[in-house]
Amino acid sequence: MSTLHVISHSPFGDNRLASCLRLLGAQDGLLLCGDAVYALQPGSESLATLQASNLQGRLFALEEDLQARAIHADEDTRAVDYPAFVALSLDFDKVNSWL
């Protein structure tokens, strides 16, 4: 059963992202939104961790939040708008928000 994991908190304030990555299954996806998009800052430890997690095709970031924080998604991250976010939530069997 596939899960879309949604994280909205900064990776620099707690360990939600690290915990999520430990639990991520081979068919699961990860959507970064809100301050979680800071994980995509070039040169950051969180970006290196994401890149090492083999998430090709399963890592997403909310485009509006990337733009608001002047962060550019790398080639392994697909920027999505709100309609695509809704579509993603339907593509996976369930959605888990890391509050």
C-alpha positions as CSV (number, residue, x, y, z in Angstrom):
1,M,0.0,0.0,0.0
2,S,1.5,3.3,-1.1
3,T,1.5,6.4,1.0
4,L,2.1,10.1,0.2
5,H,3.9,11.6,3.1
6,V,3.4,15.4,3.5
7,I,5.8,17.5,5.5
8,S,5.3,21.2,6.1
9,H,7.9,22.0,8.9
10,S,11.4,23.2,8.4
11,P,14.0,20.4,8.5
12,F,16.2,22.6,10.6
13,G,13.8,22.8,13.6
14,D,13.1,19.1,14.3
15,N,13.6,15.6,13.0
16,R,10.3,15.0,11.1
17,L,12.1,14.7,7.8
18,A,14.6,12.2,9.1
19,S,11.9,10.2,10.7
20,C,9.8,10.2,7.6
21,L,12.7,9.1,5.4
22,R,13.4,6.1,7.8
23,L,9.8,5.0,7.4
24,L,9.4,5.7,3.6
25,G,8.5,2.6,1.6
26,A,9.7,1.8,-1.9
27,Q,6.3,2.9,-3.4
28,D,5.8,5.9,-1.1
29,G,6.0,9.6,-2.2
30,L,7.2,12.6,-0.3
31,L,5.7,16.1,-0.7
32,L,7.4,19.1,0.8
33,C,5.3,22.1,1.5
34,G,5.5,25.2,3.7
35,D,8.8,25.6,5.4
36,A,9.7,22.0,4.5
37,V,10.8,23.2,1.1
38,Y,13.9,24.7,2.9
39,A,15.2,21.1,2.8
40,L,15.9,21.7,-0.9
41,Q,18.4,24.5,-0.3
42,P,21.6,23.8,-2.2
43,G,24.5,22.7,-0.1
44,S,22.3,21.8,2.9
45,E,22.6,18.5,4.8
46,S,18.9,17.9,4.3
47,L,19.2,18.1,0.5
48,A,22.1,15.7,0.6
49,T,20.0,13.3,2.7
50,L,17.1,13.6,0.2
51,Q,19.4,13.0,-2.7
52,A,20.9,9.9,-1.0
53,S,17.4,8.5,-0.3
54,N,16.7,7.3,-3.9
55,L,13.4,9.2,-4.3
56,Q,13.6,9.7,-8.1
57,G,10.1,10.3,-9.3
58,R,8.7,10.3,-5.8
59,L,9.9,13.6,-4.4
60,F,7.5,16.6,-4.8
61,A,7.5,20.2,-3.6
62,L,4.6,22.6,-3.7
63,E,5.5,25.2,-6.3
64,E,3.9,28.1,-4.5
65,D,6.0,27.5,-1.4
66,L,9.2,27.2,-3.5
67,Q,8.4,30.5,-5.1
68,A,7.6,32.2,-1.8
69,R,11.0,31.2,-0.4
70,A,13.0,31.7,-3.6
71,I,14.1,28.1,-3.7
72,H,14.5,26.2,-6.9
73,A,13.7,22.5,-7.1
74,D,16.6,20.3,-8.3
75,E,16.2,17.7,-11.1
76,D,15.1,15.0,-8.7
77,T,12.2,17.1,-7.3
78,R,9.0,17.7,-9.2
79,A,7.4,21.1,-8.4
80,V,3.6,20.7,-8.3
81,D,0.7,23.2,-8.0
82,Y,-2.4,22.7,-5.9
83,P,-4.4,20.8,-8.5
84,A,-1.4,18.4,-8.9
85,F,-1.2,18.1,-5.2
86,V,-4.9,16.9,-5.1
87,A,-4.1,14.5,-8.0
88,L,-1.1,13.1,-6.1
89,S,-3.3,12.5,-3.0
90,L,-5.5,10.4,-5.2
91,D,-2.6,8.5,-6.9
92,F,-1.5,7.1,-3.5
93,D,-3.5,4.7,-1.4
94,K,-3.3,7.0,1.6
95,V,-1.9,10.4,2.7
96,N,0.1,10.9,5.9
97,S,0.7,14.5,7.1
98,W,3.6,14.8,9.5
99,L,2.1,17.3,11.9
